[in-house]
Amino acid sequence: MSTRTRRPRTVLLALGLVAAVLGTHLAVTALYVAPPNPLKYALQRPVNAWIQPFFEQNWQLFAPDPVRTDSGVLVRATTRDGEDTDFLTINAPYLEARHHNPLPDRSYYTVSGVMHAFLMSRDAAVEAAYPADPPADLPILLPDDELADVPAHTREAYEDTLRNLHDAAADAARRTWGDVTRIQVRLVTHEFPRWSQRHDDGLGEISHVTLPWRDLPTPTTSSAAAHGVTDPTGDRR
């Protein structure tokens, strides 16, 4: 077979591979943004694994209202010598690196998104468990008996996002304090006043909710690296 014959076939094979990958991506994206349906529920985990965090879709580009809230994730830890640290924000290093990088990656959005994903999945689980009137004093971490009657896909989404939140916090704690035995996560929300009142009301209201302490196993490989989170300095953890 001549070189001229092999070259067009190689080109066609490469084009076919690109078309297959692109077609798969478009199909998975369409399923991700589609309204709830049985196929979407059945393929939720592989679809989310493909889309998040780099191809996640949202409508914030078209939001007509100014930003109303800002949020952050704090973590503190207990070191191997038994000392409890102060709370550390895990968002700030990634945001600082993004501001000083002409070609930033999406690690900041990955770290920031874990809080929103967890709260959204928790709201969905609460709504499924209490369709009419959820209790006002429901803890931030839902007890197992509260999840017993929640649909499997909703419960799995809640458990996955909670695990991702703890993974991101544990990675930040280990990067800062080394080997730690447990962590505690705090979710902080800064609610701004209405746009027309911001010059009068100052900084707005800041609220937070603190999760229980979570024991950590002896670290092997970074969990956050498995989710695509890199060190703010640019090294993959």
SVG drawing of the C-alpha trace seen along z (x, -y; Angstrom):
<svg xmlns="http://www.w3.org/2000/svg" viewBox="-48 -55 52 57">
<polyline fill="none" stroke="black" stroke-width="0.4" points="0.0,0.0 1.4,-3.4 2.0,-6.3 -0.7,-8.3 -3.3,-5.6 -2.4,-5.4 -2.5,-9.1 -6.1,-9.8 -7.3,-6.8 -5.4,-8.2 -7.0,-11.6 -10.5,-10.0 -9.9,-8.0 -8.8,-11.0 -11.8,-13.0 -14.2,-10.2 -12.7,-10.0 -13.1,-13.7 -16.7,-13.6 -17.5,-10.7 -16.1,-12.5 -17.9,-15.7 -21.2,-13.9 -20.9,-12.1 -20.2,-15.4 -23.2,-17.2 -25.5,-14.2 -24.3,-14.1 -24.7,-17.9 -28.2,-17.8 -29.1,-15.1 -27.5,-17.1 -29.6,-20.2 -32.8,-18.3 -35.8,-18.3 -36.0,-15.5 -36.8,-12.2 -36.2,-8.4 -33.1,-8.3 -31.5,-11.3 -32.0,-9.7 -30.6,-6.3 -27.5,-7.9 -27.0,-10.7 -23.7,-9.5 -21.8,-9.0 -23.4,-12.2 -22.3,-14.3 -18.8,-12.7 -18.5,-13.8 -19.9,-17.3 -18.5,-18.4 -16.6,-20.5 -15.2,-21.7 -18.4,-21.6 -21.0,-22.5 -23.9,-24.5 -25.8,-27.3 -27.8,-30.5 -25.8,-33.0 -24.7,-34.8 -28.3,-35.8 -29.2,-36.8 -30.7,-40.3 -30.2,-40.9 -26.9,-42.0 -25.2,-39.5 -27.1,-39.2 -25.0,-36.7 -21.4,-35.6 -20.4,-32.4 -17.4,-30.6 -16.2,-27.4 -14.0,-27.4 -12.3,-24.5 -10.4,-23.9 -8.6,-20.7 -7.1,-18.8 -3.4,-18.1 -1.6,-14.8 -0.3,-16.5 -4.0,-17.1 -4.0,-20.9 -7.2,-22.4 -6.4,-25.0 -8.3,-28.2 -10.7,-28.3 -9.2,-28.8 -11.0,-29.8 -10.4,-27.2 -11.7,-29.6 -9.2,-32.5 -6.0,-30.8 -7.7,-29.7 -9.3,-33.1 -6.0,-34.9 -4.2,-32.6 -6.9,-33.2 -6.5,-37.0 -2.8,-36.7 -2.9,-34.1 -3.4,-35.2 -4.6,-31.7 -6.4,-30.5 -7.9,-27.0 -11.4,-26.2 -10.2,-25.0 -11.7,-28.0 -15.1,-27.2 -14.7,-23.6 -13.9,-24.5 -16.6,-27.2 -19.2,-24.9 -18.9,-22.1 -20.9,-24.2 -23.6,-25.2 -23.9,-21.6 -24.2,-20.3 -26.9,-22.8 -28.9,-22.2 -28.8,-18.4 -29.7,-18.8 -32.7,-21.0 -33.8,-18.3 -33.5,-15.6 -35.5,-17.6 -38.2,-18.4 -38.4,-14.7 -38.5,-13.6 -41.1,-16.3 -43.2,-17.3 -45.6,-19.4 -43.9,-21.0 -40.2,-20.3 -39.3,-20.8 -37.6,-24.1 -35.0,-22.6 -33.7,-20.0 -29.9,-19.6 -27.6,-20.5 -26.5,-16.9 -29.7,-14.8 -30.0,-11.7 -30.2,-8.3 -33.8,-7.8 -34.7,-11.1 -33.2,-9.7 -34.9,-6.3 -37.9,-7.3 -35.9,-9.6 -35.6,-8.4 -32.2,-6.7 -31.0,-9.2 -31.7,-12.1 -30.0,-10.4 -27.0,-9.5 -26.6,-13.1 -26.8,-14.3 -24.2,-11.8 -21.9,-12.5 -21.9,-16.3 -21.3,-16.0 -18.3,-13.7 -17.0,-16.2 -17.3,-19.0 -15.4,-17.1 -12.8,-16.0 -12.1,-19.6 -11.9,-20.8 -9.6,-17.9 -7.3,-18.6 -7.0,-22.3 -6.4,-21.3 -3.6,-18.8 -2.0,-21.3 -1.9,-23.9 -1.3,-21.9 0.1,-18.6 -1.2,-15.4 -4.5,-16.0 -6.8,-13.6 -10.2,-15.3 -11.8,-18.4 -14.8,-20.6 -16.4,-22.5 -18.2,-25.9 -20.4,-27.3 -20.5,-31.0 -23.1,-33.2 -22.8,-36.9 -26.2,-38.4 -25.9,-41.8 -28.6,-44.5 -30.7,-45.4 -28.8,-47.3 -30.6,-50.6 -29.8,-50.3 -26.2,-49.2 -24.8,-52.7 -27.0,-52.9 -26.9,-49.4 -23.2,-48.7 -22.0,-45.2 -25.3,-43.3 -25.8,-40.2 -23.3,-37.3 -24.6,-34.0 -22.9,-30.6 -23.7,-27.0 -21.1,-24.6 -21.0,-20.9 -20.0,-18.3 -16.4,-17.2 -15.4,-14.5 -12.6,-12.0 -10.1,-11.5 -8.3,-8.3 -4.6,-8.3 -4.1,-10.1 -2.9,-8.2 -3.6,-10.2 -5.4,-13.5 -9.1,-13.1 -9.4,-16.6 -7.0,-15.6 -9.5,-12.9 -12.1,-15.7 -9.8,-17.9 -8.7,-20.3 -5.2,-21.6 -3.0,-23.4 -3.4,-27.2 0.3,-27.4 -0.3,-25.2 0.8,-21.8 -1.8,-19.0 -2.4,-17.5"/>
</svg>
